[in-house]
Amino acid sequence: MHRNLADTARAALTDAYAPGAGEHGAVPAHRLEGATTTVVADTCVRGDLGFALLLHRRKDGVVAEELFFARREGAEGWGSAEHLSGSAGAPDLTGPEEAAAVLRGWSMTSLGESETLLPTGRPQADEGYELMRFHVLLVDESISHLHIEATSAGVPPASGHVRKPLTSQIALIALFPEENVTVRTRAEAGTGARSLGELFELAGSGAAPGACDT
């Protein structure tokens, strides 16, 4: 099963991020509808590492989520995707009412987090490996994108803001160790975007939530 899901994850990264692209992209929005058994909830890229969060319906009807990663190989695109983690009991988002029941009036809520030791290849990595943390968020259907602001010490203000488009109501955010970010929900309003005033402070492994140098 994981082999078929891995192929789906690699294809999602290929569709969303061409070689040389930045750390945000978009794939078509998906829901688990009708006979559909596997969908791409979201993708995320950090450096040369790409991550894809998949939802699939098991034979017993339970919805499970599976996290995969692949490494960017320059002009060759993405390498084979590998399975990182999985869990059962994800929200059955076959319609807006299921997500609304989980959100309970909020524009965003956490669906959980996990950590995995990965070969990042960064200079600060211990023998090439770092403990990455993954946050999974559920957002209201009215939200068009997330505004992510880096609050870690030493991050230049000009490079500390990311506009993350949403491909579904589930968003995946991957953080390196010691990273801190503030995530706000945004909804399009005419020619601009309005903030809904809610925010989450998320931290990577070894970092205290909300820690910053300002």
C-alpha positions in Angstrom: 0.0 0.0 0.0 2.7 2.4 0.9 4.4 2.0 -2.5 1.2 3.3 -4.3 0.9 6.1 -1.8 4.5 7.0 -2.3 4.0 7.3 -6.0 1.1 9.7 -5.3 3.2 11.8 -2.9 6.0 12.1 -5.5 3.6 13.1 -8.2 2.0 15.7 -5.9 5.4 17.3 -5.3 6.2 17.2 -9.0 3.0 18.9 -9.8 3.4 21.6 -7.1 7.1 22.3 -7.2 9.1 22.5 -10.4 12.9 22.3 -10.0 14.2 25.7 -8.7 10.9 26.7 -7.2 10.6 28.2 -3.8 9.1 26.8 -0.6 5.4 27.1 -1.5 3.3 25.9 -4.3 -0.2 24.6 -5.0 -1.9 21.4 -6.2 -5.6 21.1 -6.9 -7.9 20.9 -3.9 -9.1 17.5 -2.9 -11.7 15.8 -0.7 -12.4 12.2 0.1 -15.6 11.9 -2.0 -17.5 9.0 -3.4 -15.2 6.2 -4.6 -12.1 8.2 -4.0 -9.8 6.5 -1.5 -6.6 8.6 -1.6 -6.2 12.4 -1.8 -3.3 14.9 -1.4 -4.2 17.1 1.6 -1.1 19.4 1.3 2.5 19.6 0.3 5.4 21.5 1.9 9.0 22.1 0.8 12.0 23.1 3.0 15.2 23.5 1.1 15.7 20.3 -0.9 13.2 18.3 1.2 9.6 17.9 0.0 6.8 16.6 2.1 3.3 15.4 1.1 0.5 14.7 3.5 -2.0 12.1 2.1 -5.5 11.1 3.3 -6.8 7.7 2.5 -9.9 5.7 3.4 -9.1 2.3 4.8 -11.2 -0.8 4.0 -12.9 -0.4 7.4 -14.0 3.1 6.4 -11.7 4.9 8.8 -9.7 7.9 7.4 -6.0 7.7 7.9 -3.2 10.2 7.2 0.2 9.3 5.8 3.3 11.6 5.7 5.9 11.1 3.0 9.1 12.9 2.0 11.3 13.1 -1.0 14.6 14.9 -1.9 14.9 17.3 -4.8 17.4 16.1 -7.3 18.1 19.3 -9.3 17.0 19.1 -12.9 16.0 15.5 -12.4 13.0 16.6 -10.2 12.1 14.7 -7.1 13.5 11.3 -6.0 11.5 8.5 -4.7 9.1 9.3 -1.8 9.6 7.6 1.5 7.0 7.0 4.2 7.6 8.9 7.5 4.6 8.4 9.7 0.9 7.6 9.7 -2.1 7.7 12.0 -5.8 6.7 11.9 -8.8 8.8 12.9 -8.2 11.9 10.7 -11.3 14.0 10.1 -13.6 12.6 7.4 -13.7 15.8 5.3 -16.3 14.7 2.8 -18.1 18.0 3.2 -17.8 21.4 5.0 -20.0 20.3 7.8 -17.4 17.7 9.0 -14.7 20.3 9.2 -17.0 22.8 10.9 -17.8 20.3 13.6 -14.1 20.0 14.4 -13.4 23.8 14.2 -16.4 24.7 16.4 -16.4 28.3 15.2 -12.7 28.9 15.0 -10.9 29.6 11.7 -8.1 27.3 12.5 -7.3 24.4 14.9 -4.5 21.9 15.4 -4.9 18.3 14.3 -1.7 17.2 15.8 2.1 17.2 15.4 4.9 14.7 15.0 8.7 14.5 14.9 11.0 12.5 12.7 14.8 12.3 12.4 15.8 13.1 8.8 18.9 13.6 6.8 18.6 17.3 6.0 22.2 17.8 4.9 22.3 21.3 6.4 25.7 22.4 7.9 24.3 22.6 11.4 22.9 19.0 11.2 24.4 16.4 13.5 26.1 14.0 11.1 23.6 15.2 8.5 20.5 14.4 10.6 18.0 16.7 12.3 14.8 16.2 14.2 12.1 17.9 12.2 8.7 18.7 13.6 5.5 18.6 11.5 2.3 20.5 12.4 -1.0 19.7 10.8 -3.7 22.4 10.9 -7.4 22.3 10.0 -8.7 25.6 8.6 -12.2 27.0 7.8 -13.3 26.8 4.2 -13.4 30.6 4.0 -9.6 30.8 4.5 -7.7 31.4 1.3 -4.1 31.2 2.6 -2.0 31.2 5.7 0.5 34.0 6.6 3.5 32.5 8.2 6.0 34.7 10.0 9.4 33.4 11.2 10.0 34.6 14.8 13.3 32.7 15.4 16.3 34.7 16.5 18.4 36.0 13.7 15.9 35.7 10.9 16.1 38.8 8.6 12.7 40.6 8.5 12.6 40.6 4.7 12.8 36.8 4.5 10.7 36.0 7.5 7.2 36.1 5.8 5.6 33.4 3.7 2.2 33.3 2.0 1.1 29.7 2.0 -1.8 28.9 -0.4 -4.2 26.2 0.7 -5.0 23.2 -1.4 -7.5 21.8 1.0 -8.8 22.5 4.5 -5.7 20.8 5.9 -2.3 22.5 6.0 1.1 20.9 6.6 3.9 23.0 8.2 7.4 21.5 8.5 9.9 23.1 10.9 13.6 22.6 11.4 15.0 22.4 15.0 14.9 25.7 17.0 12.6 27.3 14.5 9.6 29.4 15.6 6.8 30.7 13.4 3.5 32.6 13.9 0.7 31.4 11.7 -2.3 33.6 10.9 -5.4 32.8 8.8 -6.2 35.1 6.0 -9.3 35.4 3.8 -9.5 37.2 0.5 -11.5 40.5 0.7 -12.0 42.2 -2.7 -8.6 43.2 -3.9 -6.8 42.4 -0.7 -6.8 40.0 2.2 -8.1 40.4 5.7 -6.7 38.7 8.8 -9.2 36.9 11.0 -7.3 37.7 14.1 -6.5 34.2 15.1 -2.9 33.0 15.3 -0.9 30.0 16.3 2.7 30.1 17.6 4.4 26.9 16.4 7.9 25.6 17.3 10.4 23.2 15.9 12.1 20.6 18.1 14.1 22.1 20.9 12.5 25.5 20.6 10.1 27.2 23.0 6.8 28.4 21.4 6.8 32.1 20.9 10.5 32.6 21.5 11.9 35.4 19.3 14.4 38.2 19.4 11.9 41.1 19.1 
